[in-house]
Amino acid sequence: MFKTSQKNKRFKLLTLVLIALVMIVGCSKKEVKMNPGEYTVDVTGMQPMKVAVTLSETEITDIKILEQNETKGIADEALTSFPKQIVESQDLTIDAVSNATKTSNAIIEGVKLAIQKAGGNPEAFGEVTGTIKFEPGTYEGVAEGHNGQVKAAVEFSGDKILSVKIIESDETEHLSDVVYEQLPKAIIEEQSLNVDTVTGATVTSMAVKKAIGEAVKEAGGNPELLNKVSPKELSTEVKELTTDVVVVGGGSAGISAALTSEQAGHKVILIEKNAMYGGHTALSGGWTLITGSKIQKDLGVTNDTPELAFDDVMANGGNNSDPELLQLFVDNMGAAADWTVDYVGAEIPDSLKVLPENQVDRALVYTGGGKGISDALVAKMNETEIQQYLNTKAEELIIENGEIVGVVAKAKDGTTYKIKADSVVLATGGHGARRDLLGESLDSFVYYGAALASGDGLDLGQSVGGDIIDMSFVELFENGVEWKPGIAKSTFNGSMAAWEAGGILVDRNGNRVVNEKGMGPDIVAQQAKQEDARLFIFMDQATFTKFRENIGGYGISEQMLDGWLENNGKVKPYFAHGQTVDETTGILNINAENLKATMERYNTFVENGLDEDFGRDPKYMTQGIGDGPYYLVEQLPRYATTLGGLTVNTDLQVLNGDGQVIKGLYAIGDTAAGVRGDNSISGSDIGWAITSGYLIGDILGK
Ligand SMILES: Cc1cc2nc3c(=O)[nH]c(=O)nc-3n(C[C@H](O)[C@H](O)[C@H](O)COP(=O)(O)OP(=O)(O)OC[C@H]3O[C@@H](n4cnc5c(N)ncnc54)[C@H](O)[C@@H]3O)c2cc1C
């Protein structure tokens, strides 16, 4: 008896010591041993998927999606970033990617199955115990954002995060400003890294959290302890609102419509799904067509007419514009532009831009570009009585007796808004992020727009019988590189610098196929003929140096470029280089002998000042191709702006498949199809967004 109770005591003591040890180590999952290896599992997201999970004894080290047929555009982030987040956090309780819950949950399910197969316990991943402790002081942490590194300096006391400063960032200011203002505040307030990401800037938000997590490690803490789920109840409240006009979407079209509706005497509500206004407008260059405006005349252009603008837009769009809608646009773009200055207070420079597509100078770039005009619209809206709801997404239209009488929207905090209105204006932007809506012809092309362009307005319109047309019409540029699956960065400035030096564009046979300085659509047409839509800029060192020096301005950081060069064509984006032509072409399977012949022939053209094959302007043939090292950089067609959408009449009312009006429902900006044809002149998109929004006031005032 005595002996047994002694043993029991010892056993209890040992158990207590073990528990204490586990608590000190601070992470219960380390005790779970798995059989290391790669485990392949079948799960179901939107569709069946095959997932390969690599496990070490204690950690999830890699997750690969081997087979999937998830909805392109919607599931992209869940398929690419989400597996990385799981590996980084070692947490199977992290939030699913918003709008891609099924895909995210399927991946989590797959990892759990793999852990079980490996003899582990999935519940150990996410259940972290221990005490939050730091070595007091300020520490730095770095993480990869959208455009490059985000660096945070974090100040700690012994058990608290005291302050966070973002000290380095290449992120798009318009989006990151909101993240850098809101996220550190929330993290300090809640002493948790498990705070909500900023809607509309998820990648930057994740980078901030990760960078702070890295600083936590530097301070001797365990970031996983700060990742604990703090159960936050979503509101179940349903609020009923009534107004005259509800505008869905806070880009230039939506805010213009809200402002002119209010000017026409209406009570207005505007809802925006993101944490910030601006949509694509704020990310754009801010080029805008202004035919017939006082601005244009004041800047010395008096020979423009709506007829000339009509012809230019019609020709550029391949004669695919609806003539009546285009007429509406060209007749009103001038008045709309003047309104942005006279009423909204937008600032403009003292000259216009020359574009070969326009017979007359009519392209204005607002001061501060797209962000400039967007900020001006928001500032004006803040002076009005327009009721604004950010972080509030329209999910349903309210229909009564065949007429649209409002919108149901969901706010990020869970509140449901039932907004009754006489008129609903859909200004949700385009559908570039929705591969399923774009059509197969764009499958190999790459998207450089934002996730916000998810065709919500088209879904809403279609749900009440609205007709959609021209879904694969997009504005294409020829200088994309595929830095994430299906997602582009633009090398526009670098490519232009390459043509001004000795760069040539070749196919996989090693042949030139087009005038590199010719019209964009001609280059895109050649790219579209290639198996994977890729042509390659071939450069010697001198030209590559120019390419590199000029590549900035489109979210490509030095560090990003270095990483791509280091990969040396093994993975996308293809940036291959070698000492000789043979070495360089070998990496990408490009015909070396043909390329050598192409190079020699091109050098003769440079010497003679005449491109016998494609007529490149001698102005851009000042430099031949010299000795190695050589570079080959991929070039794919990239798109962001979509030109199709809901069909509308000249009162911007949405039409059904029989061409009949759906009463109470309007579509404007990128949500409305038909104006720009199958291609848009820079400035016709913002021009149309503002003009169509400007017209809404008059239309609803009738
Ligand atoms: C990088 C880039 C550069 C460009 N440069 C130019 C240029 O210089 N000139 C030019 O003419 N065009 C340019 N464009 C195209 C131009 O920006 C767009 O055509 C134009 O901004 C469309 O305006 P919009 O108001 O219709 O849509 P957006 O500005 O995209 O606004 C739509 C808004 O609706 C919100 N929204 C979407 N769904 C919902 C929902 N369910 N509920 C609530 N809100 C919702 C979105 O979050 C967004 O804020 C560029 C585009 C990009 C991406």
Ligand as a Chemical Component Dictionary entry (heavy atoms), coordinates in Angstrom:
data_LIG
# 
_chem_comp.id                   LIG 
_chem_comp.type                 NON-POLYMER 
_chem_comp.pdbx_formal_charge   0 
_chem_comp.three_letter_code    LIG 
# 
loop_
_chem_comp_atom.comp_id 
_chem_comp_atom.atom_id 
_chem_comp_atom.alt_atom_id 
_chem_comp_atom.type_symbol 
_chem_comp_atom.charge 
_chem_comp_atom.model_Cartn_x 
_chem_comp_atom.model_Cartn_y 
_chem_comp_atom.model_Cartn_z 
_chem_comp_atom.pdbx_ordinal 
LIG C1  C1  C 0 -4.072  50.342 -62.335 1  
LIG C2  C2  C 0 -5.199  50.951 -63.128 2  
LIG C3  C3  C 0 -4.972  52.109 -63.848 3  
LIG C4  C4  C 0 -6.012  52.690 -64.584 4  
LIG N1  N1  N 0 -5.791  53.884 -65.203 5  
LIG C5  C5  C 0 -6.812  54.489 -65.853 6  
LIG C6  C6  C 0 -6.658  55.793 -66.397 7  
LIG O1  O1  O 0 -5.630  56.463 -66.240 8  
LIG N2  N2  N 0 -7.721  56.335 -67.088 9  
LIG C7  C7  C 0 -8.891  55.657 -67.254 10 
LIG O2  O2  O 0 -9.803  56.167 -67.915 11 
LIG N3  N3  N 0 -9.078  54.455 -66.681 12 
LIG C8  C8  C 0 -8.099  53.865 -65.967 13 
LIG N4  N4  N 0 -8.313  52.662 -65.354 14 
LIG C9  C9  C 0 -9.687  52.117 -65.354 15 
LIG C10 C10 C 0 -10.569 52.920 -64.376 16 
LIG O3  O3  O 0 -9.890  53.020 -63.143 17 
LIG C11 C11 C 0 -11.941 52.291 -64.160 18 
LIG O4  O4  O 0 -12.523 52.001 -65.394 19 
LIG C12 C12 C 0 -12.854 53.250 -63.382 20 
LIG O5  O5  O 0 -12.205 53.670 -62.208 21 
LIG C13 C13 C 0 -14.179 52.608 -63.028 22 
LIG O6  O6  O 0 -14.848 53.407 -62.094 23 
LIG P1  P1  P 0 -16.085 52.806 -61.304 24 
LIG O7  O7  O 0 -16.550 53.845 -60.367 25 
LIG O8  O8  O 0 -17.047 52.228 -62.274 26 
LIG O9  O9  O 0 -15.477 51.558 -60.503 27 
LIG P2  P2  P 0 -14.459 51.560 -59.287 28 
LIG O10 O10 O 0 -13.666 52.795 -59.230 29 
LIG O11 O11 O 0 -13.727 50.277 -59.344 30 
LIG O12 O12 O 0 -15.430 51.562 -58.013 31 
LIG C14 C14 C 0 -16.279 50.489 -57.733 32 
LIG C15 C15 C 0 -16.497 50.429 -56.225 33 
LIG O13 O13 O 0 -17.577 49.549 -55.914 34 
LIG C16 C16 C 0 -17.257 48.818 -54.741 35 
LIG N5  N5  N 0 -18.072 47.604 -54.700 36 
LIG C17 C17 C 0 -17.976 46.512 -55.489 37 
LIG N6  N6  N 0 -18.910 45.601 -55.140 38 
LIG C18 C18 C 0 -19.624 46.129 -54.123 39 
LIG C19 C19 C 0 -20.704 45.660 -53.321 40 
LIG N7  N7  N 0 -21.241 44.440 -53.502 41 
LIG N8  N8  N 0 -21.193 46.463 -52.346 42 
LIG C20 C20 C 0 -20.654 47.696 -52.110 43 
LIG N9  N9  N 0 -19.597 48.181 -52.834 44 
LIG C21 C21 C 0 -19.104 47.405 -53.829 45 
LIG C22 C22 C 0 -15.771 48.543 -54.921 46 
LIG O14 O14 O 0 -15.163 48.176 -53.722 47 
LIG C23 C23 C 0 -15.282 49.877 -55.476 48 
LIG O15 O15 O 0 -14.901 50.764 -54.452 49 
LIG C24 C24 C 0 -7.293  52.072 -64.615 50 
LIG C25 C25 C 0 -7.525  50.902 -63.893 51 
LIG C26 C26 C 0 -6.494  50.338 -63.133 52 
LIG C27 C27 C 0 -6.759  49.099 -62.326 53 
# 
loop_
_chem_comp_bond.comp_id 
_chem_comp_bond.atom_id_1 
_chem_comp_bond.atom_id_2 
_chem_comp_bond.value_order 
_chem_comp_bond.pdbx_ordinal 
LIG C1  C2  SING 1  
LIG C2  C3  SING 2  
LIG C2  C26 DOUB 3  
LIG C3  C4  DOUB 4  
LIG C4  N1  SING 5  
LIG C4  C24 SING 6  
LIG N1  C5  DOUB 7  
LIG C5  C6  SING 8  
LIG C5  C8  SING 9  
LIG C6  O1  DOUB 10 
LIG C6  N2  SING 11 
LIG N2  C7  SING 12 
LIG C7  O2  DOUB 13 
LIG C7  N3  SING 14 
LIG N3  C8  DOUB 15 
LIG C8  N4  SING 16 
LIG N4  C9  SING 17 
LIG N4  C24 SING 18 
LIG C9  C10 SING 19 
LIG C10 O3  SING 20 
LIG C10 C11 SING 21 
LIG C11 O4  SING 22 
LIG C11 C12 SING 23 
LIG C12 O5  SING 24 
LIG C12 C13 SING 25 
LIG C13 O6  SING 26 
LIG O6  P1  SING 27 
LIG P1  O7  DOUB 28 
LIG P1  O8  SING 29 
LIG P1  O9  SING 30 
LIG O9  P2  SING 31 
LIG P2  O10 DOUB 32 
LIG P2  O11 SING 33 
LIG P2  O12 SING 34 
LIG O12 C14 SING 35 
LIG C14 C15 SING 36 
LIG C15 O13 SING 37 
LIG C15 C23 SING 38 
LIG O13 C16 SING 39 
LIG C16 N5  SING 40 
LIG C16 C22 SING 41 
LIG N5  C17 SING 42 
LIG N5  C21 SING 43 
LIG C17 N6  DOUB 44 
LIG N6  C18 SING 45 
LIG C18 C19 SING 46 
LIG C18 C21 DOUB 47 
LIG C19 N7  SING 48 
LIG C19 N8  DOUB 49 
LIG N8  C20 SING 50 
LIG C20 N9  DOUB 51 
LIG N9  C21 SING 52 
LIG C22 O14 SING 53 
LIG C22 C23 SING 54 
LIG C23 O15 SING 55 
LIG C24 C25 DOUB 56 
LIG C25 C26 SING 57 
LIG C26 C27 SING 58 
# 
